[in-house]
Amino acid sequence: MTAVDPQKEILLAEDNPADVSFLHQAFRRYGHLPCRIHSVRDGEAAVAFLRQQGIYAGMPRPALVILDIGLPKLGGWKVLQTLRATPGLATIPVVMLTGARMEADAAHRAALQPLAYFVKPLQFSEYQPLVEELEELLTMIAGNG
């Protein structure tokens, strides 16, 4: 580990502005790692960001992608399926976020194997354990890199 850890780039694909705001605030309040969160509002934008296409040309490759399952245009599971089938993007660590656990998610999880799967907190105070778990995953990823 170096004296100054490099900033961790995170891509958050979330269409609910309140959830985006809460996650940004939670990382500032509860986070300990230097992170920069890039936000997109739909699945097509997430894929374009990761492929560095269009307005996302030159964007950094994220250390972690956080996908809302219920994204417009291209749902979170479809985004993950696209990434897994794309050379150069297939190994990017992905965490799934959902508003509520759904039975159909179990089959998607087994097939696409996201790094983790979390239900979105309902209150801001509940974001602390989520941020702690996300930072643990980032630390684990960096240790394997």
C-alpha positions in Angstrom: 0.0 0.0 0.0 1.3 3.4 -0.9 1.3 6.5 1.3 -1.4 8.0 -0.8 -4.0 5.6 -2.1 -5.3 6.3 -5.6 -8.9 7.5 -5.9 -11.3 4.7 -6.6 -13.6 5.3 -9.5 -17.2 4.0 -9.1 -19.9 4.0 -11.7 -23.4 4.3 -10.2 -26.3 3.5 -12.6 -29.4 4.7 -10.8 -32.5 6.5 -12.2 -33.8 7.8 -8.8 -32.1 11.2 -8.1 -32.8 10.8 -4.3 -30.9 7.4 -4.2 -28.0 9.0 -6.2 -27.9 11.9 -3.7 -28.1 9.6 -0.7 -25.3 7.4 -1.9 -23.0 10.4 -2.7 -23.8 11.9 0.8 -23.3 8.5 2.5 -19.8 8.0 0.9 -18.8 11.5 2.0 -20.1 11.0 5.6 -19.3 7.3 6.2 -16.7 6.5 3.7 -13.0 6.2 4.4 -11.6 5.5 0.9 -10.9 8.2 -1.6 -13.7 7.6 -4.1 -15.2 9.4 -7.1 -18.7 8.4 -8.1 -19.9 8.9 -11.7 -23.6 8.7 -12.1 -25.8 7.7 -15.1 -29.5 7.5 -15.2 -30.2 4.5 -17.4 -28.8 1.2 -18.6 -27.9 2.4 -22.1 -25.8 5.2 -20.6 -24.1 2.7 -18.2 -23.0 0.6 -21.2 -21.9 3.7 -23.1 -19.9 4.9 -20.1 -18.2 1.5 -19.7 -17.4 1.3 -23.5 -16.3 5.0 -23.4 -18.6 5.9 -26.2 -20.1 9.3 -27.2 -20.1 11.8 -24.3 -18.4 9.2 -22.2 -15.2 9.0 -24.3 -12.2 9.3 -22.1 -14.0 8.4 -18.9 -12.0 6.3 -16.4 -12.6 2.6 -16.1 -14.4 2.1 -12.8 -13.0 -0.1 -10.1 -16.7 -1.0 -9.2 -20.0 -0.7 -11.0 -23.2 -0.3 -8.9 -26.3 -1.2 -11.0 -29.9 -0.5 -10.0 -31.9 -3.5 -11.2 -34.8 -1.4 -12.3 -33.0 0.9 -14.7 -34.9 2.5 -17.7 -34.0 1.7 -21.3 -31.9 -1.3 -20.3 -32.4 -3.0 -17.0 -29.6 -3.7 -14.6 -29.5 -7.5 -15.2 -29.4 -6.8 -19.0 -26.5 -4.4 -18.5 -24.7 -7.0 -16.5 -25.4 -9.6 -19.2 -24.0 -7.2 -21.8 -20.9 -6.6 -19.8 -20.3 -10.3 -19.2 -20.5 -10.9 -23.0 -18.1 -8.0 -23.9 -14.4 -8.7 -24.0 -12.5 -6.1 -21.9 -15.6 -5.4 -19.7 -16.5 -8.9 -18.6 -14.3 -8.8 -15.5 -15.4 -5.4 -14.1 -16.7 -6.0 -10.6 -20.5 -5.3 -10.4 -22.8 -4.9 -7.5 -26.6 -5.0 -7.9 -29.0 -2.7 -6.0 -32.7 -3.3 -5.8 -35.6 -1.7 -4.2 -37.0 -5.1 -3.1 -35.8 -8.7 -3.3 -37.5 -10.4 -6.2 -37.7 -14.2 -6.7 -36.5 -13.8 -10.4 -33.3 -12.2 -9.1 -32.1 -15.5 -7.8 -31.8 -17.0 -11.3 -30.1 -13.8 -12.6 -27.7 -13.9 -9.7 -26.8 -17.5 -10.4 -26.3 -16.9 -14.1 -24.5 -13.6 -14.1 -22.7 -13.7 -10.7 -22.5 -10.1 -9.6 -20.0 -9.5 -6.9 -22.8 -8.6 -4.4 -26.5 -7.9 -4.3 -28.0 -5.3 -1.9 -31.5 -4.0 -1.1 -31.5 -0.2 -1.1 -31.7 1.4 2.3 -34.9 3.2 3.1 -33.4 5.8 5.5 -30.2 7.7 5.2 -28.8 6.2 8.5 -29.1 2.8 6.9 -26.6 3.7 4.2 -23.7 3.5 6.6 -23.5 -0.4 6.5 -23.9 -0.3 2.8 -21.0 2.1 2.3 -18.9 0.0 4.7 -19.6 -3.2 2.7 -18.9 -1.4 -0.6 -15.6 -0.1 0.7 -14.7 -3.7 1.9 -15.4 -4.9 -1.7 -13.3 -2.1 -3.2 -10.4 -3.0 -0.8 -10.8 -6.7 -1.7 -10.8 -5.9 -5.4 -7.7 -3.7 -5.1 -5.9 -6.5 -3.2 -6.6 -8.8 -6.1 -5.5 -6.3 -8.7 
